[in-house]
Amino acid sequence: MAGQNIGAGKWDRVSRITKYGFFFNLVAMLALAAILVLFADFGIRLFIDDPEAVAFGADYLKMIAFFYPFLGINFILNGTVRAAGAMFQVLVLNIISFWVLRYPLTWLLAGWYGEKGIALGMGVSFAISSLAAFLYYRYGGWRHIKTISEEEKT
């Protein structure tokens, strides 16, 4: 939807689409997070019976569940920016998200907090990545990138 409206030059719609995406993401992901928290033990037991594994899996789900809206925010913002043709910029943001944030934070926090640090590191990286995506969405030059069809016209 963002790409169609960018192509049509309807930037007010692009902003509204992004805002609606934010809203629906928060509603859906927070509802899913609540379900995960309530039924984490049951859900893990569907796949494994080992009490230690169930405890770890349930704790992980309960901790990471409320960080998932940040993952959705990343998808929404990066999708809007990609629709304008900013592919390389999103690639750089994703590389930073995985290699500079997610893996080092997970390793560091797992070292400090043990198993619980794995979920915490993942979640914190989701939040920081969302902030970076928001800052690029808000202040980056993606709105001024020329698409192939625009370059052919000039």
Buried (B, 14 or more C-beta within 10 A) or exposed (E): BBBEBBEEEEEEBBEEBBEEBBEEBEEEBBEBBEEBBEBBBEBBBEEEEEEEEBEBBBBBBBBBBBBBBBBBBBEBBBBBBBBBBBEEBBEEBBEBBEEBBBBEBBEBBBEEEEEBBBBBBBBBBBBBBBEBBBEBBEEBEBEEBEBEEEEEEE
